[in-house]
C-alpha cells in the first residue's frame, strides 16, 4: 500500500513538472539568471565564475554578502563591528526599539543599504517585481548595537536593557550570526583574503561565549 502511494506521489510530481502550471516560474528563473550574469556570478555560457563560487559558500543573503566582500566593505572594520553589522542578515523582527549606533556603525549601515539598493535596482531592471525599497528594508539593523556590545564583552544581563527584543530572539540571532561569520570566513579563504578570514575567526570568537551558546531553553 505504502509503495503504491509513493509511486502515485512521484507520478503526480512528474506530471506537475511537465504541466503548464509549473512553467509559471520560468520567467522569474530567466530574470534571476540575468541578474547573476550582470553581477558576473556566471558568464554568457552560464559557467560559474569566482563570485558565483563565493556565493555558494554563503547560506543566507548570498548576493549582498558576496557583493560586500568584493567591494571590501569590511576591510577597514574591526571584528566586533563586522559581527554587529552582519546581524542584519539574520535578524528578522520588523518592529523593535531604535538602536543607538557609533558613527562607524552608522557608516557601515549606510554602506550595506547602498549595496542593497544597487542589487534591488538591478533586479528590477532584469524584470523581477520586488520593489527596491522592500529589498532594502529586508535587512534589519535593530540588533546592531546589541551585537556590537556583546562582541565587545558586555554581559548578557546588560545588553538586554538596550532593546525591547526578547532574550530568546537575541540568543537565536547571535547563534545564527555565528553561522554567517563562518560562511564569510570560508568565502574569504576562497578569494585569498587572509586578513578578512582572520577577522571572521576573531568575530566568531567574540560572540561565541557565555549564555548565548550554552544549552538552554532558548534553543529548544
C-alpha positions, 0 to 999 in steps of 0.5 A, a space after each residue: 500500500 505504502 509503495 503504491 502511494 509513493 509511486 502515485 506521489 512521484 507520478 503526480 510530481 512528474 506530471 506537475 513538472 511537465 504541466 503548464 502550471 509549473 512553467 509559471 516560474 520560468 520567467 522569474 528563473 530567466 530574470 534571476 539568471 540575468 541578474 547573476 550574469 550582470 553581477 558576473 556570478 556566471 558568464 554568457 555560457 552560464 559557467 560559474 565564475 569566482 563570485 558565483 563560487 563565493 556565493 555558494 559558500 554563503 547560506 543566507 543573503 548570498 548576493 549582498 554578502 558576496 557583493 560586500 566582500 568584493 567591494 571590501 566593505 569590511 576591510 577597514 572594520 574591526 571584528 566586533 563591528 563586522 559581527 554587529 553589522 552582519 546581524 542584519 542578515 539574520 535578524 528578522 523582527 520588523 518592529 523593535 526599539 531604535 538602536 543607538 549606533 557609533 558613527 562607524 556603525 552608522 557608516 557601515 549601515 549606510 554602506 550595506 543599504 547602498 549595496 542593497 539598493 544597487 542589487 534591488 535596482 538591478 533586479 528590477 531592471 532584469 524584470 523581477 517585481 520586488 520593489 527596491 525599497 522592500 529589498 532594502 528594508 529586508 535587512 534589519 539593523 535593530 540588533 546592531 548595537 546589541 551585537 556590537 556590545 556583546 562582541 565587545 564583552 558586555 554581559 548578557 544581563 546588560 545588553 538586554 536593557 538596550 532593546 525591547 527584543 526578547 532574550 530568546 530572539 537575541 540568543 537565536 540571532 547571535 547563534 545564527 550570526 555565528 553561522 554567517 561569520 563562518 560562511 564569510 570566513 570560508 568565502 574569504 579563504 576562497 578569494 585569498 583574503 587572509 586578513 578578512 578570514 582572520 577577522 571572521 575567526 576573531 568575530 566568531 570568537 567574540 560572540 561565541 561565549 557565555 549564555 548565548 551558546 550554552 544549552 538552554 531553553 532558548 534553543 529548544 
